[in-house]
């Protein structure tokens, strides 16, 4: 049998920067606020024609939400349910263990917005051909502005020179000026066996403990005690920053991780969501709302919590979330 192309959707995140819209019981990737669809559903649709099979790595809290999306379109999928979050190295390892070594995995988050599908499809097919040559491919997005909310990839052609953490404003401007820095999209493509070999070489403890947890899983559900032993490490740190087999596909499809209300605002404005003449926006309710003396303010309404923020302060929502976490607040559920 030929190797299969498998679309692996990682859906562990909570979307803390989109509280109060995003909650533990209804994380941002399942909110149906994007033309009546959720980001998760759009991710499934976008890759439907590119892959032979779909695999979802989720958790106990959200696997029923994923199932609902697949039921809606009667799509069959392979379900891997983490009993506790262990970061992306383990999540991706489980997907690789669940595949044949020669299967090509396209790994995507479940909560990104992607447009310009021709460029997207082109980037994916280029990545698949590099993966078939034994490379681990990461997707670098040609940046449109000096964004501080993303990590960057320093590239030379399709070679990765370095991975960089989220920069401050000054550094981000320097990156853009240099012209060979790309946004790190958090999307990957590789043969399952190649990724596992590299993980084994660079992070043996994650490899061994993930393998043990996977071998003791039942119907895709992972054992809690064995999972807790897996070190919580990102795939970037475990493999991408160390392996000599990494290639980057510089891509010009339009991309946002919708990681903040500012990026949600920009997306909604571009798609005709109403704002007043001073750029103020209401999300989440139809009640008549007026803004006086305010500019670029976002009013987020939910049944038991409202948030009013200046668009430029949208990265601070995560501090609010952390504060509620410390108080063990019901408002996060």
C-alpha positions in Angstrom: 0.0 0.0 0.0 1.2 3.5 -0.8 1.9 5.8 2.1 -1.1 7.8 3.2 -1.3 11.5 3.6 -2.8 12.2 7.0 -4.1 15.6 8.2 -3.3 15.8 11.9 -5.3 18.5 13.8 -3.9 19.6 17.2 -6.8 21.0 19.3 -5.5 21.2 22.8 -5.4 25.0 23.4 -7.9 27.0 25.4 -7.4 30.4 23.7 -6.8 32.4 27.0 -6.4 35.6 25.1 -10.0 35.4 23.8 -11.7 35.2 27.2 -14.6 35.6 27.9 -15.6 34.3 24.5 -13.3 31.4 24.8 -13.8 29.1 27.8 -12.6 25.7 28.9 -15.9 24.2 28.0 -16.0 26.0 24.6 -12.4 26.9 23.5 -11.9 29.4 20.7 -11.5 26.8 17.9 -15.2 25.7 18.5 -16.8 29.1 18.5 -19.1 29.4 15.5 -18.5 33.1 15.0 -16.8 33.0 11.6 -19.7 33.1 9.1 -21.5 30.5 11.1 -18.6 28.1 11.2 -15.9 27.4 13.8 -12.2 27.6 13.1 -12.0 23.9 13.8 -14.6 23.2 11.1 -12.8 25.5 8.6 -9.6 23.6 9.3 -11.2 20.3 8.5 -12.8 21.7 5.3 -9.6 23.4 4.1 -7.6 20.2 4.1 -10.3 17.8 3.1 -9.1 17.5 -0.5 -5.4 17.4 0.4 -5.3 14.3 2.7 -6.5 10.7 2.7 -7.4 10.6 6.4 -7.9 13.0 9.3 -6.6 12.5 12.8 -7.4 14.7 15.8 -5.3 15.0 18.9 -7.5 16.5 21.5 -8.3 16.1 25.2 -11.1 14.9 27.5 -12.6 18.4 27.7 -13.0 18.9 24.0 -13.2 15.6 22.2 -17.0 15.7 22.2 -16.8 19.1 20.5 -14.6 17.7 17.7 -16.9 14.8 17.3 -19.8 17.1 16.8 -18.0 18.9 13.9 -17.3 15.6 12.1 -20.9 14.4 12.7 -22.1 17.5 11.0 -20.3 16.6 7.7 -20.3 12.8 8.3 -16.5 12.7 8.1 -14.7 9.7 9.7 -11.6 10.5 11.7 -9.0 8.9 14.0 -9.4 10.2 17.5 -6.5 10.5 20.0 -7.6 11.8 23.4 -5.0 13.1 25.8 -5.7 12.7 29.4 -3.6 15.7 30.4 -1.9 18.4 28.3 1.7 17.6 27.5 2.6 20.2 24.9 3.2 19.7 21.2 6.1 17.3 21.2 4.0 14.6 22.9 0.9 15.4 20.9 2.7 15.1 17.6 4.5 11.9 18.8 1.1 10.2 19.5 0.0 11.1 15.9 3.2 9.6 14.5 2.9 6.4 16.6 -0.7 6.0 15.4 0.6 6.1 11.7 2.8 4.0 9.5 6.4 5.1 9.3 6.1 6.2 5.7 2.8 8.0 6.1 3.1 11.8 5.5 1.6 13.9 8.2 0.4 17.4 7.7 0.2 18.9 11.2 -2.0 22.0 11.7 -3.4 23.8 14.7 -7.2 23.9 14.8 -7.7 27.6 15.5 -6.0 29.5 12.6 -7.6 31.5 9.8 -6.1 30.9 6.3 -7.1 32.5 3.1 -5.8 32.6 -0.5 -6.3 28.8 -1.0 -4.3 28.5 -4.2 -1.1 29.6 -2.4 -2.0 27.3 0.5 -2.5 24.2 -1.7 0.8 25.0 -3.5 2.7 25.3 -0.2 1.2 22.0 1.1 2.2 20.1 -2.1 5.7 21.5 -2.0 5.9 20.4 1.7 4.7 16.9 0.9 7.4 16.5 -1.8 10.1 17.6 0.7 8.7 15.3 3.3 8.9 12.4 0.9 12.6 13.2 0.5 13.0 12.7 4.3 12.8 16.3 5.5 10.8 17.8 8.3 9.1 20.8 6.9 7.9 23.9 8.7 5.8 26.6 7.1 7.0 30.2 7.3 4.6 32.9 6.5 5.9 36.0 4.6 5.1 38.7 7.2 2.9 41.6 6.4 3.8 43.7 9.5 6.3 43.6 12.5 4.0 41.4 14.6 5.2 40.8 18.2 2.7 38.0 18.9 4.4 35.4 16.7 7.7 33.5 16.7 9.9 34.0 13.7 12.0 31.7 11.4 15.2 33.2 10.0 15.5 31.6 6.5 18.0 31.3 3.7 16.1 29.9 0.7 14.4 26.7 2.1 17.0 26.3 4.9 16.3 27.4 8.4 19.1 29.6 9.9 17.4 30.0 13.3 14.1 30.0 15.2 13.4 33.2 17.2 11.1 33.7 20.1 8.3 36.3 20.0 10.2 39.6 19.6 9.6 43.0 21.1 8.5 45.9 18.7 12.1 47.1 18.0 13.4 43.6 17.2 10.3 42.8 15.1 10.9 45.9 13.0 14.6 44.7 12.5 13.4 41.3 11.4 11.1 42.8 8.8 13.8 45.1 7.5 16.2 42.2 7.0 13.6 40.6 4.7 14.6 36.9 5.4 12.4 36.5 8.5 9.1 34.6 8.3 6.3 34.1 10.8 6.4 30.7 12.4 3.0 29.3 11.6 3.1 26.2 13.9 2.3 24.0 10.9 4.5 21.0 9.9 4.8 18.2 7.4 7.0 15.1 7.6 7.0 11.3 7.4 5.9 9.8 10.8 9.0 7.6 11.0 11.4 10.5 10.3 9.9 12.7 13.0 10.1 9.8 15.5 13.7 9.1 14.7 14.6 12.7 15.3 12.6 12.8 18.5 14.3 9.7 19.7 17.7 11.2 19.0 17.2 14.6 20.6 14.6 14.0 23.3 14.7 10.3 24.2 12.6 10.7 27.4 9.7 12.3 25.5 10.0 9.5 22.8 10.1 6.6 25.3 7.4 7.9 27.6 5.0 8.9 24.8 5.6 5.5 23.2 4.7 3.8 26.5 1.6 5.9 27.0 0.5 5.2 23.4 1.1 1.5 23.7 -1.1 1.4 26.8 -3.9 3.5 25.3 -7.4 2.1 24.8 -9.4 3.3 21.7 -7.1 6.3 21.3 -7.6 7.4 24.9 -4.3 7.8 26.8 -3.6 6.6 30.3 -3.3 9.5 32.8 -0.5 8.2 35.0 1.7 7.3 32.1 0.9 10.6 30.4 1.9 12.6 33.5 5.4 11.1 33.2 6.0 12.7 29.7 8.0 15.9 29.9 5.9 18.9 28.7 8.0 20.3 25.8 7.2 21.9 22.5 8.0 20.3 19.2 10.0 23.4 18.3 12.3 23.0 21.3 12.4 19.1 21.1 13.1 18.7 17.4 12.8 21.8 15.2 15.6 23.8 16.8 18.0 20.8 16.9 17.4 18.6 13.8 19.6 18.9 10.7 16.6 17.7 8.6 14.5 20.8 8.8 13.4 22.7 5.7 11.1 25.7 5.5 8.5 26.4 2.9 8.1 30.2 2.6 4.4 30.7 2.0 2.4 33.8 1.0 -1.1 32.5 1.8 -2.8 34.9 4.2 -2.6 33.6 7.7 -3.5 34.6 11.3 -3.6 32.5 14.5 -6.5 34.7 15.7 -4.6 34.7 19.0 -6.0 38.0 20.2 -9.0 40.2 20.0 -7.0 42.6 17.7 -6.6 39.9 15.1 -10.2 38.7 15.5 -11.3 42.4 15.0 -9.2 42.8 11.8 -10.7 39.5 10.5 -14.3 40.5 11.3 -13.9 44.0 9.8 -12.5 42.5 6.6 -15.6 40.3 6.5 -18.2 43.0 7.0 -18.8 42.9 10.7 -20.2 46.3 11.7 -18.1 48.9 13.4 -19.1 52.5 14.2 -17.3 55.6 12.7 -14.7 55.5 15.4 -13.8 51.9 14.9 -15.7 50.5 17.9 -17.0 47.0 17.7 -19.5 44.7 19.6 -18.9 41.0 19.6 -21.3 38.5 21.0 -24.6 40.4 21.4 -27.3 42.1 19.2 -28.4 44.6 21.9 -28.1 48.2 20.7 -24.8 49.5 22.0 -23.4 53.1 21.6 -19.9 54.3 22.3 -19.3 57.9 23.3 -15.8 59.4 23.2 -14.2 56.0 22.5 -12.1 54.8 19.6 -11.1 51.3 18.6 -12.9 49.8 21.6 -14.1 46.2 21.5 -17.1 45.3 23.7 -17.2 41.5 24.2 -20.5 40.3 25.6 -21.3 36.8 27.1 -24.0 35.5 29.4 -22.0 35.8 32.6 -19.0 38.1 31.8 -18.3 41.1 29.6 -15.0 42.5 28.5 -14.4 46.1 27.3 -10.9 46.7 25.9 -8.9 49.0 23.8 -8.0 47.0 20.7 -4.3 47.8 21.2 -4.4 46.2 24.6 -5.6 42.8 23.4 -2.4 41.0 24.4 -3.1 41.8 28.0 -6.2 39.6 28.1 -4.0 36.7 29.0 -3.0 38.4 32.3 -6.7 38.8 33.1 -7.1 35.1 32.4 -4.1 34.2 34.6 -5.6 36.3 37.4 -9.0 34.5 37.2 -7.0 31.2 37.2 -5.3 32.2 40.4 -8.7 32.9 41.9 -9.9 29.5 40.6 -12.8 31.4 39.0 -15.9 29.6 37.6 -15.8 32.2 34.8 -13.1 30.2 33.0 -15.3 27.1 32.6 
